[in-house]
Amino acid sequence: MDQKGVGGFLESILAVMVVITASSVFLVVLSVDAVPENGGPEEDEILAVLERNGLFAPVEAMELDRLRAAYVSFEPSETVSGIHLVYRLAGNQTPLLELGGFPPAEADVLSIQRPFLLLVEGRATPAVMEVSAWA
Amino acid sequence: MGLRKDRRGMAVLLDAFLFLLAMSLLTVMVLDVPTSGVEDDRGEVLRSYHSVMLAGEMPIEGGSALSALSLAEYLVALSMSEGPLADGPIASIDRAVAGTLLELTAIYERAWWELEVDGRTYVFGADVQGEVGDVHADRRELGDGKVICTLLLGG
């Protein structure tokens, strides 16, 4: 084996290593979007905080006055420091009640909506709660 | 000799590029396939909206005793009488389910509700003629199976 042959063979091995490194970087870049972010609160945590504070109940019918009063005594948690809530009837985009502030610009915000029963003129009516929460 | 080694090196390099190409295609395919989480989420959405809709009280005016019944209780009460449903109860049921169906239609492409009472089927909500695509359903049996109601999402 002459010098030129050995050099060519080593160059090809080097090229293979470069290609493998590049493919690894490529895969990492692709998978970054698939990894959930850790900064913001999780859906279950938000619902638990709202239920604990009397701002949401999946089964029991809620009253607007009770929701308003519950927000006054809202206690943030470690994972949910702020919320913005919109309560409206199902199929109607006009809010019946809007509570809470707006998130800071740099906050990780998770927005979800859940159906619930709202007492309107004494009748339990299907309604929707929209919540945005941030840590 | 040197030329032969260079050719072998090029062959390995070509193999590496083919490997990279195959991995890229595989990755794109894996990332492109919808995850089961989305399907589970749609099922959960259906269940929660259906539960709330059935628990909602009937929009019947005039302080009738029926207005205190939930939609599920009203349907079971209706199933006690023989024959097809009259126009009045159908209109009341339509008002009771309209909001939920409108809400789901705004989120998904199509939403409708099928009610089966005494072997007769009544459909409420969007026109379900034509191509619907994938359909997700939540089916409930009420009153010992006398009433079967199914909330469906399509598109």
Chai-1 contact restraints between the chains, C-beta under 6 A:
chainA,res_idxA,chainB,res_idxB,connection_type,confidence,min_distance_angstrom,max_distance_angstrom,comment,restraint_id
A,D2,B,M1,contact,1.0,0.0,6.0,A-B,restraint_1
A,D2,B,G2,contact,1.0,0.0,6.0,A-B,restraint_2
A,K4,B,G2,contact,1.0,0.0,6.0,A-B,restraint_3
A,G5,B,M1,contact,1.0,0.0,6.0,A-B,restraint_4
A,G5,B,G2,contact,1.0,0.0,6.0,A-B,restraint_5
A,G5,B,K5,contact,1.0,0.0,6.0,A-B,restraint_6
A,G8,B,K5,contact,1.0,0.0,6.0,A-B,restraint_7
A,G8,B,D6,contact,1.0,0.0,6.0,A-B,restraint_8
A,G8,B,G9,contact,1.0,0.0,6.0,A-B,restraint_9
A,F9,B,K5,contact,1.0,0.0,6.0,A-B,restraint_10
A,F9,B,G9,contact,1.0,0.0,6.0,A-B,restraint_11
A,S12,B,G9,contact,1.0,0.0,6.0,A-B,restraint_12
A,S12,B,V12,contact,1.0,0.0,6.0,A-B,restraint_13
A,S12,B,L13,contact,1.0,0.0,6.0,A-B,restraint_14
A,A15,B,L13,contact,1.0,0.0,6.0,A-B,restraint_15
A,V16,B,V12,contact,1.0,0.0,6.0,A-B,restraint_16
A,V16,B,A16,contact,1.0,0.0,6.0,A-B,restraint_17
A,V19,B,A16,contact,1.0,0.0,6.0,A-B,restraint_18
A,V19,B,L20,contact,1.0,0.0,6.0,A-B,restraint_19
A,S23,B,L20,contact,1.0,0.0,6.0,A-B,restraint_20
A,S23,B,M23,contact,1.0,0.0,6.0,A-B,restraint_21
A,L30,B,T27,contact,1.0,0.0,6.0,A-B,restraint_22
A,L89,B,G99,contact,1.0,0.0,6.0,A-B,restraint_23
A,A90,B,G99,contact,1.0,0.0,6.0,A-B,restraint_24
A,A90,B,T100,contact,1.0,0.0,6.0,A-B,restraint_25
A,A90,B,E103,contact,1.0,0.0,6.0,A-B,restraint_26
A,G91,B,G99,contact,1.0,0.0,6.0,A-B,restraint_27
A,G91,B,L102,contact,1.0,0.0,6.0,A-B,restraint_28
A,G91,B,E103,contact,1.0,0.0,6.0,A-B,restraint_29
A,P115,B,S48,contact,1.0,0.0,6.0,A-B,restraint_30
A,P115,B,Y49,contact,1.0,0.0,6.0,A-B,restraint_31
A,P115,B,V52,contact,1.0,0.0,6.0,A-B,restraint_32
A,L117,B,V52,contact,1.0,0.0,6.0,A-B,restraint_33
A,L117,B,A55,contact,1.0,0.0,6.0,A-B,restraint_34
A,R123,B,E57,contact,1.0,0.0,6.0,A-B,restraint_35
A,A124,B,G56,contact,1.0,0.0,6.0,A-B,restraint_36
A,A124,B,E57,contact,1.0,0.0,6.0,A-B,restraint_37
A,T125,B,G56,contact,1.0,0.0,6.0,A-B,restraint_38
A,P126,B,V52,contact,1.0,0.0,6.0,A-B,restraint_39
A,P126,B,M53,contact,1.0,0.0,6.0,A-B,restraint_40
A,P126,B,G56,contact,1.0,0.0,6.0,A-B,restraint_41
A,P126,B,G99,contact,1.0,0.0,6.0,A-B,restraint_42
A,P126,B,T100,contact,1.0,0.0,6.0,A-B,restraint_43
